[in-house]
Amino acid sequence: MSAHPSSGPEPERALPRIGIDLQVRKAGTADVALIRELAGRSWHAFYPGMISMPQIHYMLRQMYSPRRLQADLLRGAHYFVAETGDRPIGFLGCDPTPEPTHASGQPLVLQRFYLVPEFQGRGYGAVLLGWLEEHARGLGLDRIRLRVNKHNHRALRAYRRAGYRLVDALIEDIGEGHVMDDYVLERRVAGSPGWRRPGAGP
Ligand SMILES: CC(C)(COP(=O)(O)OP(=O)(O)OC[C@H]1O[C@@H](n2cnc3c(N)ncnc32)[C@H](O)[C@@H]1OP(=O)(O)O)[C@@H](O)C(=O)NCCC(=O)NCCS
């Protein structure tokens, strides 16, 4: 897979099917409006009650403005659209940039992972996390790292089931009086040094 930004969807280079009715394709700049729409639907259905409405609006503006998404794609961040049939149901965004805090190995950093409400809690997330692991392995990366709100119990369940473990907790000031209150989770890519099968004993 190319690390270079593309100008649009690449159906001819779509990633392999990962389930009977689920496909993942790399997003390009032509998908910016779609990603914004999917993010807005997911955030407005899921985050009220967990974070304040002003913070939801602030973060959507910061993270999903057309300018920010274009900049993410141009600096090499990878966005992927998940589709069932021709219907987009969510997206992932990840960044293979190495993080200097790790002495060994480099993580794939999962920055965004959102399904539209009607496709949450139906097993699609688990399939996509399996796809993500294959993607990390294909990039030669030995672990996946992500951040999740400490009160996001559904996502925490999904990640724990998929073998992610707590490595850190942080509170980040993101401006205008808002903070992100997150856990940092990681899992080893299967087959990499230090990997243990999820659920295996010590
Ligand atoms: C986090 C998220 C991507 C996880 O995706 P998901 O599809 O909900 O997660 P899973 O695949 O693990 O879902 C499993 C759930 O589906 C249920 N399920 C129903 N049918 C299933 C099937 N055929 N196979 C597996 N699980 C199934 C499971 O019982 C489980 O329910 P539970 O979580 O109440 O125990 C999704 O919930 C989401 O978009 N949430 C809102 C945004 C968000 O929080 N993003 C993460 C930010 S860090």
The ligand as a Gaussian input file, in Angstrom:
#p B3LYP/6-31G(d) Opt

LIG

0 1
 C      -15.896000       1.336000      19.226000
 C      -16.560000       0.675000      18.032000
 C      -15.804000       1.034000      16.751000
 C      -16.501000      -0.839000      18.261000
 O      -17.203000      -1.466000      17.258000
 P      -18.364000      -2.534000      17.638000
 O      -18.812000      -3.152000      16.370000
 O      -19.384000      -1.833000      18.446000
 O      -17.528000      -3.539000      18.532000
 P      -17.551000      -5.101000      18.560000
 O      -17.386000      -5.667000      17.210000
 O      -16.570000      -5.545000      19.577000
 O      -19.027000      -5.311000      19.035000
 C      -19.293000      -6.368000      19.752000
 C      -20.660000      -6.195000      20.325000
 O      -21.566000      -6.602000      19.296000
 C      -22.317000      -7.708000      19.787000
 N      -22.533000      -8.582000      18.647000
 C      -23.732000      -8.748000      18.064000
 N      -23.595000      -9.580000      17.030000
 C      -22.290000      -9.939000      16.960000
 C      -21.556000     -10.810000      16.107000
 N      -22.119000     -11.450000      15.084000
 N      -20.216000     -10.944000      16.320000
 C      -19.632000     -10.311000      17.346000
 N      -20.287000      -9.476000      18.202000
 C      -21.608000      -9.303000      17.987000
 C      -21.484000      -8.286000      20.899000
 O      -22.306000      -8.937000      21.839000
 C      -20.862000      -7.064000      21.508000
 O      -21.765000      -6.407000      22.378000
 P      -21.231000      -5.674000      23.717000
 O      -20.134000      -4.710000      23.342000
 O      -22.444000      -4.994000      24.256000
 O      -20.689000      -6.746000      24.603000
 C      -18.037000       1.119000      17.841000
 O      -18.811000       0.688000      18.945000
 C      -18.172000       2.614000      17.689000
 O      -18.079000       3.135000      16.578000
 N      -18.408000       3.315000      18.812000
 C      -18.636000       4.747000      18.806000
 C      -17.369000       5.497000      18.508000
 C      -16.206000       5.104000      19.377000
 O      -16.317000       5.009000      20.580000
 N      -15.047000       4.909000      18.750000
 C      -13.831000       4.544000      19.435000
 C      -13.081000       5.755000      19.814000
 S      -11.546000       5.329000      20.636000

